[in-house]
Structure formats: structure tokens, C-alpha cells
Amino acid sequence: MTNAYVPPKVWSPPESSGGRFANINRPVAGATHEKALPVGKHPLQLYSLGTPNGVKVTVMLEELLALGHSGAEYDAWLVRINEGSQFGSGFVAANPNSKIPVLVDHSLAKPLRVFESGAILVYLAEKFGAFLPTATEKRAACMSWLMWQMGSAPFLGGGFGHFYAYAPEKIQYAIDRYAMEVKRQMDVLDRHLAESRYLAGDDYTIADMATWPWYGQLAKGALYEAGEFLQVHTYTHVLRWANEIAERPAAKRGRMVNRVMGPPETQLHERHDASDFDTKTQDKLNPTT
């Protein structure tokens, strides 16, 4: 192989790593600028973007509201990660890892921050007593599949998604390596869902809410435009599960919140009231002729 990369003895960051998100990549943490986080009228304040990790939480909040948990009312503020908004001082104070989503609960005497999407789902499930089974066996199944998603999705997103869709050049070894792993993961899900309605059994749980925005959207061909490449239509049990969740009204609403891509009628950049779905979607704010 010619021009093979030989790692130096001591690594140093390149001037530009290339790729879609090169402008926000850096090898250090911490804030780059001063900016306080806005705070709305509801107890729960969410700072996010409608990526799969962000959708997990907005689906959960909409599902809680659909169950009648009024305490789950929330403000969802848009964080444009491609512009580096996650490196503002207020955001870093809420999440030192500078990743979306982050939740701040103002219903307590001292506002409480919760970061990492899986942790937010567990926090909300325990706070409202919903979507997390209490029976030992079912709870273990739910937590197992939740942790499976948290550990597996980086191979799908940062691995396959990056090299297939966002890297400055196509590297066959990297794409083949991650495509193989993603297809293995889809097979894991498909075999399981052949025998189970939802991931933790007959009941819809936070494990499904965490997994659906990633693997459900992949099965429906809506992630990285890689459906044909990965032949996702062959995972029929994953597709059945994905379609069932997609028909839930709360899932439909949750997928719209903080969304900045797709048809304008599917985008609700910020959500501060349930009525926003009717009055503030982007097709209504910016009607096309």
C-alpha cells in the first residue's frame, strides 16, 4: 500500500480534520464563549437538536404527556451543534461533555441537570413511574436493551454514519468494517423482535424509545440514505416494530421537536407549549407557495 499513514510518536491535531463537522471538532473540553441558557415557563427545560439522541427524549416527554403526566410539560430549546452552540458557558455548565441532549429539572429546590440521553430516559421514567418496568425480570430486560443501544449506536453513528455519509473521502476498509457491525446489530434486533413485540416484552418501554430513533429509522431507510446499501428491508421484524412505533401520536410529535431537516411541516424548531405543533411548525412560519 502506498502513502500509508504512519502514526507519529506524539499525536497533534491537524489544522482541519475534514468532513461535515470538522469546524466543531477539537481535542479539549470546556466553553468557547459566554452564553447563558434560556429558561422557559415549564419545570423541565430541554436543550437539544432533533438527532436520534435528541428524539429519544422528546418522544419520552410526549409519551408522558399523553399518559396525563402534566408535570412532564417542557420547553425544548434548539441547540445548533454545527454552529458550536453546545460550547456556550451555560450549556457546558449543564453538560460538561458538550453533547445534546441535556435536561434541567427546575421542579426541585435546586435545579438538577441530567445529561446523556439514556440517563435522561431513566430519570424521567423513575420520576413519573412510567415506561420502566418494576418487576425484576422485565426491568432487567428493559435496562439490558437500553444499555445495548447506548453501547451499539456509536458504531452506527460515529462509525458507519461518519465514514459512509460525512467523511471527506470514502475509505473502503472503514465502511466495510462498520457496515458489517451495523448489519450484525440489525440481525441481533431482528432475531429478538421475531419473538417479542417490543424490546423488553409485550410492553413499550424506554428501551424502545432509545432504540427506535436509530435503528427504527435505519430500517425505514431514513438514516444516512443507506437503506439500499445495507439492504435494511430484509430485517422484517425490525421494520414491523419500527412501523408500529412510528404510528404512535407521541412518537410522531417527539420526532418533530427540535428538528431542522426534512419537509417544513415536520419541523418544530422549539417547543414551549402543546399548541406549538399546530401553530409553529416551519411550514406555518415560512409557508411555501
C-alpha positions as CSV (number, residue, x, y, z in Angstrom):
1,M,0.0,0.0,0.0
2,T,1.4,3.4,-1.0
3,N,1.1,6.6,1.1
4,A,0.2,4.5,4.1
5,Y,-0.4,6.6,7.3
6,V,2.3,6.1,9.9
7,P,1.2,7.4,13.3
8,P,3.8,9.8,14.8
9,K,5.3,9.2,18.2
10,V,3.1,12.0,19.7
11,W,-0.2,12.9,18.1
12,S,-1.1,16.5,17.4
13,P,-4.4,17.8,16.0
14,P,-4.4,18.6,12.3
15,E,-5.4,22.1,11.1
16,S,-8.6,20.6,9.7
17,S,-9.8,17.0,10.1
18,G,-12.1,17.4,7.1
19,G,-15.7,16.1,6.9
20,R,-19.0,17.7,7.7
21,F,-18.4,18.5,11.3
22,A,-14.7,19.5,11.1
23,N,-15.4,23.0,12.3
24,I,-16.6,21.8,15.8
25,N,-14.0,19.1,16.4
26,R,-11.4,19.8,19.0
27,P,-9.3,17.8,21.4
28,V,-10.2,19.7,24.6
29,A,-13.4,20.3,26.6
30,G,-14.8,23.4,28.1
31,A,-16.6,26.5,26.9
32,T,-15.5,28.6,24.0
33,H,-17.8,31.6,24.7
34,E,-20.1,33.1,27.3
35,K,-23.8,32.4,26.7
36,A,-26.4,31.7,29.3
37,L,-29.1,29.1,28.7
38,P,-32.6,30.4,28.2
39,V,-35.2,29.2,30.7
40,G,-38.9,28.9,29.8
41,K,-42.1,28.5,31.9
42,H,-42.1,24.8,32.5
43,P,-40.4,22.7,35.2
44,L,-38.4,20.7,32.6
45,Q,-36.0,22.5,30.3
46,L,-34.6,20.5,27.4
47,Y,-31.6,21.8,25.3
48,S,-31.4,19.6,22.2
49,L,-31.4,19.0,18.5
50,G,-33.6,16.6,16.5
51,T,-30.9,14.0,16.0
52,P,-31.6,10.4,17.0
53,N,-30.2,11.0,20.5
54,G,-32.4,14.1,20.9
55,V,-35.5,12.4,19.6
56,K,-35.3,9.8,22.3
57,V,-36.0,12.4,25.0
58,T,-38.7,14.4,23.1
59,V,-40.6,11.1,22.4
60,M,-40.4,10.2,26.1
61,L,-41.7,13.6,27.2
62,E,-44.6,13.5,24.6
63,E,-45.4,9.9,25.7
64,L,-45.5,11.0,29.4
65,L,-47.8,13.9,28.5
66,A,-50.0,11.5,26.5
67,L,-50.4,9.5,29.7
68,G,-51.6,12.5,31.6
69,H,-48.4,13.4,33.5
70,S,-48.8,17.2,33.4
71,G,-45.5,17.6,35.3
72,A,-43.8,16.5,32.2
73,E,-44.6,19.7,30.4
74,Y,-41.4,21.1,28.9
75,D,-39.6,23.8,27.0
76,A,-37.4,22.4,24.2
77,W,-34.7,24.8,23.1
78,L,-32.9,24.4,19.8
79,V,-29.1,23.8,20.1
80,R,-27.4,24.1,16.7
81,I,-24.4,21.9,17.2
82,N,-23.0,22.6,13.7
83,E,-22.6,26.2,14.9
84,G,-20.9,25.3,18.2
85,S,-23.8,26.3,20.4
86,Q,-23.0,23.4,22.7
87,F,-19.8,25.1,23.7
88,G,-21.5,28.1,25.3
89,S,-20.8,28.5,29.0
90,G,-24.4,27.8,30.1
91,F,-24.5,24.6,28.1
92,V,-21.2,23.4,29.3
93,A,-22.3,24.1,32.9
94,A,-25.3,21.8,32.3
95,N,-23.4,19.2,30.4
96,P,-19.6,19.2,30.7
97,N,-19.4,16.8,27.8
98,S,-20.9,19.4,25.5
99,K,-23.3,16.9,23.8
100,I,-27.0,17.1,23.2
101,P,-29.4,16.5,24.8
102,V,-29.3,17.9,28.3
103,L,-32.3,18.2,30.7
104,V,-32.5,20.7,33.6
105,D,-35.3,19.9,36.1
106,H,-36.5,23.1,37.8
107,S,-39.2,21.4,39.9
108,L,-36.7,20.8,42.7
109,A,-35.4,23.2,45.3
110,K,-32.1,23.3,43.4
111,P,-32.3,22.8,39.6
112,L,-30.9,19.4,38.7
113,R,-29.0,18.7,35.4
114,V,-29.2,15.3,33.7
115,F,-27.1,14.6,30.7
116,E,-26.6,11.6,28.4
117,S,-29.8,10.5,26.6
118,G,-30.1,7.1,28.4
119,A,-29.7,8.7,31.8
120,I,-32.4,11.2,31.0
121,L,-34.8,8.5,29.9
122,V,-34.2,6.6,33.2
123,Y,-34.5,9.8,35.2
124,L,-37.9,10.6,33.7
125,A,-39.1,7.1,33.9
126,E,-38.4,6.9,37.6
127,K,-39.6,10.5,38.3
128,F,-43.0,9.7,36.7
129,G,-43.2,6.0,37.3
130,A,-43.8,5.1,33.6
131,F,-42.2,3.1,30.8
132,L,-39.7,1.3,33.1
133,P,-41.0,-2.0,34.5
134,T,-40.7,-2.5,38.2
135,A,-40.8,-6.3,38.1
136,T,-37.3,-7.6,38.4
137,E,-37.1,-9.7,35.2
138,K,-38.8,-7.1,33.0
139,R,-36.8,-4.3,34.4
140,A,-33.6,-6.2,33.8
141,A,-34.7,-6.8,30.2
142,C,-35.5,-3.1,29.7
143,M,-32.2,-1.9,31.1
144,S,-30.3,-4.5,29.2
145,W,-31.7,-3.4,25.8
146,L,-31.3,0.3,26.8
147,M,-27.6,-0.3,27.5
148,W,-27.3,-2.3,24.3
149,Q,-28.5,0.7,22.4
150,M,-26.2,3.1,24.2
151,G,-23.2,0.8,23.5
152,S,-24.1,-0.1,20.0
153,A,-25.2,3.2,18.4
154,P,-21.7,4.7,18.3
155,F,-20.8,2.0,15.8
156,L,-23.8,3.0,13.7
157,G,-23.5,6.8,14.1
158,G,-19.9,7.7,14.7
159,G,-18.6,4.7,12.9
160,F,-20.8,3.7,9.9
161,G,-22.6,7.0,9.5
162,H,-19.4,9.1,9.7
163,F,-17.4,7.1,7.1
164,Y,-20.4,6.4,4.8
165,A,-22.0,9.9,4.8
166,Y,-19.8,12.5,6.3
167,A,-16.1,11.7,5.9
168,P,-14.1,13.8,3.4
169,E,-13.3,10.7,1.4
170,K,-14.7,7.2,1.1
171,I,-12.4,4.6,2.8
172,Q,-13.5,1.1,1.9
173,Y,-11.9,-0.6,4.9
174,A,-13.7,1.8,7.3
175,I,-17.1,1.5,5.6
176,D,-16.8,-2.3,5.3
177,R,-15.8,-2.6,8.9
178,Y,-18.7,-0.6,10.3
179,A,-21.3,-1.9,7.7
180,M,-20.5,-5.4,8.9
181,E,-21.1,-4.4,12.5
182,V,-24.3,-2.5,11.8
183,K,-25.7,-5.4,9.9
184,R,-24.8,-7.7,12.8
185,Q,-26.6,-5.4,15.2
186,M,-29.7,-5.3,12.9
187,D,-29.6,-9.1,12.9
188,V,-29.5,-9.1,16.7
189,L,-32.6,-6.9,16.8
190,D,-34.4,-8.8,14.1
191,R,-33.9,-12.2,15.7
192,H,-35.1,-10.8,19.1
193,L,-38.1,-9.0,17.7
194,A,-39.2,-12.1,15.8
195,E,-40.2,-13.4,19.3
196,S,-41.1,-10.2,21.1
197,R,-43.4,-7.4,20.3
198,Y,-41.2,-4.8,21.9
199,L,-37.6,-5.0,23.1
200,A,-38.5,-5.8,26.8
201,G,-41.5,-7.9,26.0
202,D,-45.1,-7.0,25.5
203,D,-44.8,-3.5,26.9
204,Y,-43.4,-0.4,25.2
205,T,-40.6,1.0,27.3
206,I,-37.7,3.4,27.3
207,A,-35.6,0.7,25.6
208,D,-37.8,1.1,22.5
209,M,-37.7,4.9,22.8
210,A,-34.0,4.9,22.8
211,T,-33.5,2.4,20.0
212,W,-36.3,3.5,17.6
213,P,-34.7,6.8,16.5
214,W,-31.6,5.0,15.5
215,Y,-32.4,1.5,14.3
216,G,-36.1,2.1,13.5
217,Q,-35.2,5.0,11.2
218,L,-32.4,2.9,9.7
219,A,-34.9,0.1,9.0
220,K,-37.2,2.6,7.3
221,G,-34.4,3.9,5.1
222,A,-34.4,7.3,6.7
223,L,-30.9,7.3,8.2
224,Y,-27.8,8.3,6.1
225,E,-29.8,7.3,2.9
226,A,-28.2,3.9,3.4
227,G,-31.2,1.7,3.2
228,E,-30.4,0.1,-0.2
229,F,-26.7,-0.2,0.7
230,L,-27.4,-2.1,3.9
231,Q,-30.4,-3.9,2.5
232,V,-32.4,-2.9,5.5
233,H,-35.7,-4.2,4.0
234,T,-34.6,-7.8,4.8
235,Y,-34.9,-7.1,8.6
236,T,-38.7,-7.6,8.5
237,H,-39.2,-7.9,12.3
238,V,-37.3,-4.7,13.0
239,L,-39.4,-3.0,10.3
240,R,-42.6,-4.2,11.8
241,W,-41.6,-2.9,15.2
242,A,-40.4,0.4,13.7
243,N,-43.6,1.0,11.8
244,E,-45.7,0.2,14.9
245,I,-43.9,2.9,17.0
246,A,-44.0,5.3,14.1
247,E,-47.8,5.3,14.3
248,R,-47.9,6.4,17.9
249,P,-49.0,10.0,18.1
250,A,-46.5,10.9,20.8
251,A,-43.7,9.4,18.7
252,K,-44.8,11.5,15.7
253,R,-44.8,14.6,17.8
254,G,-41.5,13.8,19.5
255,R,-39.7,13.3,16.2
256,M,-40.8,16.9,15.1
257,V,-39.3,18.7,18.1
258,N,-36.0,20.5,17.5
259,R,-36.0,19.1,14.0
260,V,-34.3,21.2,11.4
261,M,-34.2,18.8,8.5
262,G,-36.8,17.4,6.1
263,P,-40.1,18.9,4.9
264,P,-41.1,22.1,6.8
265,E,-44.3,20.6,8.1
266,T,-42.2,18.0,10.0
267,Q,-40.1,20.6,11.8
268,L,-40.8,22.3,15.1
269,H,-37.6,24.1,15.9
270,E,-38.6,24.9,19.5
271,R,-41.5,23.6,21.6
272,H,-42.8,25.6,24.5
273,D,-46.5,24.5,24.5
274,A,-48.5,21.7,23.1
275,S,-50.3,24.1,20.8
276,D,-46.9,24.8,19.1
277,F,-47.5,21.7,16.9
278,D,-50.5,23.4,15.4
279,T,-49.2,26.9,15.2
280,K,-45.4,27.0,14.9
281,T,-44.2,24.2,12.6
282,Q,-41.9,25.6,9.9
283,D,-44.5,25.3,7.1
284,K,-46.7,27.7,9.0
285,L,-43.9,30.1,9.9
286,N,-42.5,30.0,6.4
287,P,-45.3,29.0,4.1
288,T,-44.4,28.0,0.6
289,T,-46.4,29.0,-2.5
